[in-house]
Amino acid sequence: MNELDETPRPNETMPDGTVAGGAAKFVSIRVSPHSYFTALLLSSFISAFLFYLEKDLAGVIVFASSWIQIPFFALNDKIAFDGRQLIRTGAIPTAWCWFNTSRRRLKLRDIEQVETEAIRTAKRGGNVYYRYRTTIRGKGLNVTIASGGSDYRDMVKSILPLLADNVLDTRSIELRDHLTDPAETLERAKNAHIPSAEVLESSFRNSRRRRTQNSNSPQIVVTNQKADELRDLANELRVSGYFLQALEAFRRALILRPRDGRLLFEFARCLHSFAGVERDPKLERRALAALRLSERRANDDDDMLIRLGEWYFQIGEWGRAGNVFQSALERLGDNFRTARGLAEIALREGKIAHVIHHFSTANRVAETPSLRRWSKGEAEYFSNLNSDGEYMELEIGRVNLLETVETSKKTTLRITFLALPTIIFGVLLEDHLIANIGWAVAGVALVIWTGLIVTQKMLAQRIPYELVVNDD
């Protein structure tokens, strides 16, 4: 019998790296519609050009069919999770997978990496509105889901708790543990008597005023449970972008447990994020000082020490990250996350031999087949780079070309939008020469832009080493 078909105990880690839990429900989320917007832009441009050429019937057909069919396909293109696997639904993905014999299903046990990117979309006072993009990778298949409503929270809460910690990056772990409905989080903050962001807006700018407020705070006898509640609330507020209220909740929790290393670490992360939003170097230095203090008070919390190293690496403190990972290595011995962190630092420093060594160590200590498969692939890739100069040159050329393509995409799209006023100006003045120039420039730029999109997707994949060997 397959191990997924067995009935494990709740919260038990399975041999394939998944974590047993209760009965999973079927959830789904719409795919990010960027590709559909691209198709809609191109079809609208073609229909407008047909109208300009007085091909009215063809223009109406292209315009009507695209504006009816493309939104329909976009609304029905979803990523569904049935408790065991992720499935890409929709007519276009199904037809494409059938055409090029690719996969559109990814089982939980095949997931190798989960990475989440936080994008600031808006800022209001001390609050920041984030858009999260979570990419799930495994066996050459990438599945990306983006936040924007309750569907994203349902997907995160359904999938991430079933995966081993070593599969998730730091931000994905945070979302798994602390992602909640922002409205409910604010209601909890209100019930905990956390002031609004407007009230707290200046409370973290003047250290003298803050010390006065702390000295005048009423002495309330509370339990460790209260401190844990404040800590959970602070992390939920931080993930939701309510930094000022999160910092206030952390401050109250630290009054109760001032020597808690993990609490200091989470407070420092929140303060660092707030400093980045405010572009305040002083707050950033204070955040780094709090991080170092949490490092000193890590005690026996080995998991926190590893996460601290990962956060140092994420903010560009690579020297500190290396020291923390080395400390974790001395305390824990060979560990997957430590080996992966040291490999990433060695890659930053250009020490390919060290990268190979650390990924080989990660492969040896990985506890799941998917992690062993991923770390083995990384070790083999960098081994090939290190041993074959021709392959390294090809890969460097691919990466450089990928960066050039990304820059060229922005340039061609900018040229397209700059050509639109020329088209409108020529049509209004009934000057066919000006209008034709505008159409020609915009058309060529859009064709190049479309080609660059296809090229970028092709260049995003590493060159298979077997192709270089076969050519030789």
C-alpha positions as CSV (number, residue, x, y, z in Angstrom):
1,M,0.0,0.0,0.0
2,N,1.2,3.5,-0.8
3,E,2.3,5.5,2.3
4,L,-0.2,8.3,1.3
5,D,-3.0,5.8,1.6
6,E,-2.2,4.8,5.2
7,T,-4.0,6.4,8.1
8,P,-1.3,8.2,10.1
9,R,-1.7,10.0,13.4
10,P,-2.4,13.7,13.3
11,N,0.7,15.9,12.9
12,E,2.9,12.9,12.2
13,T,5.7,13.4,9.7
14,M,5.4,10.9,6.9
15,P,8.4,9.2,5.1
16,D,7.8,11.4,2.1
17,G,8.1,14.6,4.0
18,T,4.4,15.5,4.3
19,V,2.8,16.0,7.6
20,A,-0.4,14.1,8.5
21,G,-3.4,16.1,9.6
22,G,-7.1,16.1,9.5
23,A,-9.2,15.5,6.4
24,A,-8.2,17.9,3.7
25,K,-10.8,19.9,1.8
26,F,-10.9,20.7,-1.8
27,V,-9.7,24.3,-2.4
28,S,-8.9,26.2,-5.6
29,I,-7.5,29.6,-6.6
30,R,-7.4,31.4,-9.9
31,V,-4.1,31.6,-11.7
32,S,-2.4,35.0,-12.0
33,P,-3.9,36.5,-15.2
34,H,-0.7,38.1,-16.5
35,S,-0.5,35.9,-19.6
36,Y,-4.2,36.5,-20.3
37,F,-3.7,40.3,-20.0
38,T,-0.9,40.0,-22.5
39,A,-3.1,38.1,-25.0
40,L,-5.9,40.7,-24.5
41,L,-3.4,43.5,-25.1
42,L,-2.2,42.0,-28.4
43,S,-5.7,41.1,-29.6
44,S,-6.9,44.6,-28.8
45,F,-4.0,46.1,-30.7
46,I,-4.7,43.9,-33.7
47,S,-8.4,44.8,-33.7
48,A,-7.6,48.5,-33.5
49,F,-5.2,48.1,-36.4
50,L,-7.8,46.3,-38.5
51,F,-10.3,49.2,-37.8
52,Y,-7.6,51.6,-38.9
53,L,-7.2,49.7,-42.2
54,E,-11.1,49.9,-42.5
55,K,-11.4,46.1,-42.1
56,D,-14.3,46.6,-39.8
57,L,-15.8,43.1,-39.9
58,A,-12.5,41.5,-39.1
59,G,-11.8,44.1,-36.4
60,V,-15.2,43.4,-34.8
61,I,-14.7,39.7,-34.9
62,V,-11.2,39.9,-33.3
63,F,-12.3,42.4,-30.7
64,A,-15.5,40.6,-29.7
65,S,-14.0,37.1,-29.7
66,S,-11.0,38.1,-27.6
67,W,-12.9,40.1,-25.1
68,I,-15.4,37.3,-24.6
69,Q,-13.2,34.2,-24.8
70,I,-10.0,35.4,-23.0
71,P,-11.8,36.5,-19.8
72,F,-13.7,33.3,-19.9
73,F,-10.6,31.2,-20.1
74,A,-8.9,33.3,-17.4
75,L,-11.8,32.9,-15.0
76,N,-11.7,29.1,-15.4
77,D,-8.0,28.7,-15.2
78,K,-7.4,27.6,-11.6
79,I,-5.0,25.7,-9.4
80,A,-6.9,23.2,-7.4
81,F,-5.8,21.1,-4.4
82,D,-7.6,17.9,-3.4
83,G,-5.5,17.0,-0.4
84,R,-2.9,15.0,-2.2
85,Q,-1.9,16.9,-5.3
86,L,-2.1,20.3,-7.1
87,I,-3.9,20.3,-10.4
88,R,-3.9,23.0,-13.1
89,T,-7.4,23.2,-14.5
90,G,-8.8,25.1,-17.4
91,A,-9.1,24.6,-21.2
92,I,-5.9,26.3,-22.2
93,P,-3.6,24.6,-19.7
94,T,-5.1,21.2,-20.5
95,A,-4.7,21.7,-24.2
96,W,-1.2,22.9,-23.9
97,C,-0.2,20.0,-21.6
98,W,-1.7,17.6,-24.2
99,F,0.1,19.3,-27.0
100,N,3.6,19.3,-25.5
101,T,3.1,16.2,-23.3
102,S,3.9,18.2,-20.1
103,R,2.6,17.6,-16.6
104,R,-0.2,19.6,-14.9
105,R,-0.3,17.7,-11.7
106,L,2.1,17.9,-8.8
107,K,1.8,15.5,-5.8
108,L,2.7,16.7,-2.3
109,R,5.5,14.1,-2.0
110,D,7.1,15.5,-5.2
111,I,7.3,19.1,-3.9
112,E,11.0,20.1,-3.6
113,Q,10.8,23.9,-2.7
114,V,8.2,26.4,-1.7
115,E,9.3,30.1,-1.9
116,T,7.2,33.1,-1.2
117,E,7.9,36.7,-2.4
118,A,6.4,39.7,-0.6
119,I,5.6,42.7,-2.9
120,R,4.7,46.1,-1.4
121,T,1.7,47.3,-3.4
122,A,0.6,50.4,-1.3
123,K,1.5,52.3,1.8
124,R,-0.8,54.2,4.0
125,G,0.6,55.7,7.2
126,G,2.5,53.0,9.0
127,N,0.6,50.3,7.3
128,V,1.8,48.4,4.2
129,Y,-0.3,46.4,1.8
130,Y,1.5,43.3,0.6
131,R,0.9,41.0,-2.2
132,Y,2.3,37.6,-1.7
133,R,3.4,35.3,-4.6
134,T,4.1,31.7,-3.5
135,T,5.9,29.4,-6.0
136,I,5.8,25.6,-5.5
137,R,8.4,23.6,-7.4
138,G,8.8,19.9,-8.0
139,K,10.0,17.6,-10.8
140,G,10.5,20.5,-13.2
141,L,7.0,21.9,-12.6
142,N,6.4,25.4,-11.1
143,V,3.0,26.3,-9.7
144,T,2.5,30.0,-8.6
145,I,-0.3,31.3,-6.5
146,A,-0.8,35.0,-5.6
147,S,-2.6,36.6,-2.8
148,G,-5.7,38.8,-3.2
149,G,-8.4,37.2,-1.1
150,S,-9.5,34.3,1.0
151,D,-8.7,31.8,-1.7
152,Y,-5.0,32.4,-1.2
153,R,-5.3,32.0,2.6
154,D,-7.3,28.7,2.1
155,M,-4.6,27.4,-0.2
156,V,-1.7,28.3,2.1
157,K,-3.5,26.9,5.1
158,S,-4.3,23.7,3.2
159,I,-1.0,22.9,1.6
160,L,1.9,24.3,3.7
161,P,1.0,22.6,7.0
162,L,1.3,19.2,5.1
163,L,4.9,19.9,4.0
164,A,8.1,19.5,6.0
165,D,9.8,22.7,7.3
166,N,12.9,22.0,5.1
167,V,10.8,22.3,2.0
168,L,9.6,25.8,3.0
169,D,11.6,29.1,2.9
170,T,11.4,31.4,5.9
171,R,8.5,33.6,4.6
172,S,6.4,30.5,3.7
173,I,6.8,29.2,7.2
174,E,5.6,32.6,8.5
175,L,2.6,32.5,6.3
176,R,1.8,29.0,7.3
177,D,1.9,29.9,11.0
178,H,0.6,33.5,11.0
179,L,-1.5,34.3,7.9
180,T,-5.0,35.3,8.9
181,D,-7.8,37.5,7.7
182,P,-6.6,41.1,8.2
183,A,-10.0,42.2,9.4
184,E,-10.0,39.5,12.1
185,T,-6.5,40.4,13.1
186,L,-7.4,44.1,13.5
187,E,-10.4,43.0,15.6
188,R,-8.1,41.0,17.9
189,A,-5.8,43.9,18.2
190,K,-8.7,46.1,19.2
191,N,-9.8,43.6,21.8
192,A,-6.2,43.5,23.1
193,H,-6.3,47.3,23.4
194,I,-3.6,47.9,20.8
195,P,-4.0,51.5,19.6
196,S,-4.6,52.2,15.9
197,A,-1.8,53.0,13.5
198,E,-2.7,56.7,13.6
199,V,-2.2,56.8,17.3
200,L,1.1,54.9,17.2
201,E,2.5,56.7,14.1
202,S,5.2,58.7,16.1
203,S,5.7,56.2,18.9
204,F,8.7,54.5,17.3
205,R,10.5,57.6,16.1
206,N,11.5,59.3,19.3
207,S,13.4,57.0,21.6
208,R,13.2,59.4,24.6
209,R,9.4,59.6,24.3
210,R,9.2,55.9,24.0
211,R,11.3,55.5,27.2
212,T,9.0,57.8,29.0
213,Q,6.0,55.9,27.9
214,N,7.6,52.6,29.0
215,S,8.4,54.0,32.4
216,N,4.8,55.2,32.9
217,S,3.3,51.9,31.7
218,P,1.1,50.3,34.4
219,Q,2.6,47.2,36.0
220,I,0.2,44.4,35.2
221,V,0.6,40.9,36.4
222,V,0.2,38.6,33.5
223,T,1.1,35.0,32.7
224,N,3.3,33.5,30.0
225,Q,0.1,32.7,28.2
226,K,-0.6,36.4,27.8
227,A,2.9,36.9,26.4
228,D,2.3,34.1,23.9
229,E,-1.0,35.7,22.8
230,L,0.7,39.0,22.3
231,R,3.5,37.4,20.3
232,D,1.0,35.5,18.0
233,L,-1.0,38.7,17.5
234,A,2.2,40.7,16.7
235,N,3.2,38.2,14.1
236,E,-0.2,38.2,12.5
237,L,-0.2,42.0,12.4
238,R,3.3,41.9,10.9
239,V,2.4,39.5,8.1
240,S,-0.7,41.6,7.3
241,G,1.5,44.7,7.0
242,Y,0.3,46.5,10.2
243,F,3.8,47.3,11.4
244,L,3.1,49.9,14.0
245,Q,0.5,47.9,15.8
246,A,2.8,44.8,15.5
247,L,5.7,46.6,17.1
248,E,3.4,47.8,19.9
249,A,2.3,44.2,20.5
250,F,5.9,43.0,20.4
251,R,6.9,45.7,22.9
252,R,4.2,44.6,25.4
253,A,5.3,40.9,25.0
254,L,8.9,41.9,25.6
255,I,8.0,43.6,28.8
256,L,6.7,40.3,30.0
257,R,9.6,38.2,28.6
258,P,12.6,40.5,27.9
259,R,15.1,37.6,27.6
260,D,13.2,35.5,25.1
261,G,15.5,35.1,22.1
262,R,12.9,34.1,19.6
263,L,10.6,37.0,20.6
264,L,13.5,39.4,20.2
265,F,14.3,37.8,16.8
266,E,10.7,38.3,15.6
267,F,10.6,41.9,17.0
268,A,13.9,42.7,15.1
269,R,12.5,41.4,11.9
270,C,9.4,43.5,12.2
271,L,11.5,46.6,13.1
272,H,13.7,46.0,10.1
273,S,10.8,45.7,7.8
274,F,9.3,48.9,9.2
275,A,12.7,50.7,8.8
276,G,12.7,49.7,5.2
277,V,9.3,51.1,4.6
278,E,10.2,54.3,6.4
279,R,13.7,54.4,4.9
280,D,15.1,55.1,8.3
281,P,18.8,54.1,8.8
282,K,18.6,54.6,12.6
283,L,15.7,52.1,12.9
284,E,17.5,49.7,10.7
285,R,20.6,49.9,12.9
286,R,18.4,49.2,15.9
287,A,16.9,46.2,14.2
288,L,20.3,44.8,13.5
289,A,21.3,45.4,17.1
290,A,18.1,43.5,18.2
291,L,19.0,40.7,15.9
292,R,22.5,40.3,17.4
293,L,20.9,40.4,20.9
294,S,18.5,37.6,19.9
295,E,21.5,35.7,18.6
296,R,23.2,35.9,22.0
297,R,20.0,34.8,23.7
298,A,19.3,31.9,21.4
299,N,20.3,29.4,24.1
300,D,19.2,26.0,23.0
301,D,16.8,27.1,20.3
302,D,18.6,25.6,17.4
303,D,15.7,26.1,14.9
304,M,15.7,29.8,15.7
305,L,19.5,30.0,15.2
306,I,19.1,28.6,11.7
307,R,16.3,31.0,10.9
308,L,18.4,33.8,12.1
309,G,21.1,32.8,9.7
310,E,18.6,32.7,6.9
311,W,17.3,36.1,7.7
312,Y,20.8,37.6,7.9
313,F,21.4,36.2,4.4
314,Q,18.1,37.6,3.2
315,I,19.0,41.1,4.3
316,G,22.5,41.0,2.8
317,E,24.4,40.4,6.1
318,W,26.3,37.5,4.5
319,G,29.2,37.6,7.0
320,R,26.9,37.4,10.0
321,A,24.9,34.7,8.2
322,G,28.0,32.6,7.7
323,N,29.0,32.9,11.4
324,V,25.5,31.9,12.5
325,F,25.4,28.9,10.2
326,Q,28.9,27.8,11.4
327,S,27.7,28.1,15.0
328,A,24.6,26.0,14.1
329,L,26.8,23.5,12.4
330,E,29.0,23.1,15.5
331,R,26.0,22.7,17.7
332,L,23.8,20.4,15.5
333,G,26.3,18.7,13.2
334,D,25.3,18.2,9.6
335,N,21.8,19.7,9.0
336,F,19.9,20.3,5.8
337,R,19.0,23.9,6.3
338,T,22.5,24.8,7.6
339,A,24.1,23.1,4.6
340,R,21.8,24.9,2.2
341,G,22.5,28.2,3.8
342,L,26.3,27.7,3.7
343,A,26.0,26.7,0.0
344,E,24.1,29.9,-0.8
345,I,26.8,32.0,1.0
346,A,29.6,30.1,-0.8
347,L,27.8,30.8,-4.1
348,R,27.7,34.5,-3.3
349,E,31.4,34.4,-2.7
350,G,32.1,32.5,-5.9
351,K,33.5,29.4,-4.1
352,I,32.0,26.7,-6.4
353,A,33.9,23.9,-4.7
354,H,32.4,24.8,-1.3
355,V,28.9,25.0,-3.0
356,I,29.3,21.5,-4.2
357,H,30.5,20.3,-0.8
358,H,27.6,21.8,1.0
359,F,24.9,20.7,-1.4
360,S,26.4,17.2,-1.2
361,T,26.1,17.4,2.6
362,A,22.5,18.5,2.2
363,N,21.8,15.6,-0.1
364,R,23.3,13.2,2.4
365,V,21.2,14.4,5.4
366,A,17.9,15.2,3.6
367,E,15.0,13.4,5.1
368,T,12.7,13.2,2.1
369,P,13.1,11.9,-1.4
370,S,12.1,15.2,-2.9
371,L,14.8,17.1,-0.9
372,R,17.4,14.5,-1.9
373,R,16.4,14.8,-5.5
374,W,16.7,18.6,-5.4
375,S,20.0,18.8,-3.5
376,K,21.5,16.1,-5.7
377,G,20.5,18.1,-8.8
378,E,22.1,21.2,-7.4
379,A,25.3,19.4,-6.5
380,E,25.5,17.8,-10.0
381,Y,24.8,21.2,-11.7
382,F,27.6,23.0,-9.9
383,S,29.9,20.1,-10.3
384,N,29.4,20.3,-14.0
385,L,30.0,24.1,-13.9
386,N,33.2,23.5,-12.0
387,S,34.6,20.7,-14.2
388,D,33.6,21.9,-17.6
389,G,34.7,25.4,-18.7
390,E,32.6,25.3,-21.9
391,Y,29.4,24.5,-19.9
392,M,30.2,27.4,-17.4
393,E,30.6,29.8,-20.3
394,L,27.3,28.7,-21.8
395,E,25.5,29.2,-18.4
396,I,27.1,32.5,-17.8
397,G,26.0,33.6,-21.3
398,R,22.5,32.3,-20.6
399,V,22.2,34.3,-17.4
400,N,23.6,37.5,-18.9
401,L,21.2,37.1,-21.9
402,L,18.3,36.6,-19.5
403,E,19.1,39.9,-17.8
404,T,19.3,41.6,-21.2
405,V,16.0,40.2,-22.2
406,E,14.3,41.4,-19.1
407,T,15.7,44.9,-19.7
408,S,14.7,44.8,-23.3
409,K,11.2,43.8,-22.4
410,K,10.7,46.9,-20.4
411,T,12.2,49.1,-23.1
412,T,10.0,47.7,-25.9
413,L,6.8,48.0,-23.8
414,R,7.7,51.6,-23.0
415,I,8.2,52.3,-26.7
416,T,4.8,50.8,-27.5
417,F,3.1,53.1,-25.0
418,L,5.1,56.1,-26.3
419,A,3.9,55.3,-29.8
420,L,0.2,55.3,-28.9
421,P,0.0,59.2,-28.6
422,T,1.6,59.4,-32.1
423,I,-1.1,57.1,-33.5
424,I,-3.9,59.1,-31.8
425,F,-2.3,62.4,-32.9
426,G,-2.1,61.2,-36.6
427,V,-5.7,59.9,-36.6
428,L,-7.1,63.1,-35.1
429,L,-5.2,65.3,-37.6
430,E,-6.0,62.8,-40.4
431,D,-2.3,62.7,-41.2
432,H,-1.7,59.2,-42.5
433,L,2.1,59.5,-42.4
434,I,2.3,60.3,-38.7
435,A,-0.3,57.6,-37.9
436,N,1.5,55.0,-40.1
437,I,4.8,55.7,-38.3
438,G,3.0,55.3,-35.0
439,W,1.4,52.0,-36.0
440,A,4.7,50.7,-37.4
441,V,6.7,51.6,-34.3
442,A,4.1,50.2,-31.9
443,G,3.6,47.0,-34.0
444,V,7.3,46.2,-34.3
445,A,7.8,46.9,-30.6
446,L,4.9,44.6,-29.6
447,V,6.2,41.8,-31.9
448,I,9.6,42.1,-30.3
449,W,8.1,42.2,-26.8
450,T,6.1,39.0,-27.5
451,G,9.2,37.3,-28.8
452,L,11.2,38.4,-25.7
453,I,8.5,36.9,-23.4
454,V,8.9,33.5,-25.2
455,T,12.7,33.9,-25.1
456,Q,12.7,34.7,-21.4
457,K,10.7,31.5,-20.6
458,M,13.2,29.5,-22.6
459,L,16.2,31.0,-21.0
460,A,14.8,30.6,-17.5
461,Q,15.6,26.9,-17.7
462,R,19.2,25.7,-17.2
463,I,20.9,24.2,-20.2
464,P,21.0,20.4,-19.8
465,Y,24.5,19.2,-19.4
466,E,23.8,16.2,-21.6
467,L,23.5,18.6,-24.6
468,V,27.0,19.8,-24.1
469,V,28.4,16.3,-23.7
470,N,26.5,15.0,-26.8
471,D,27.9,18.0,-28.9
472,D,31.4,17.0,-27.9
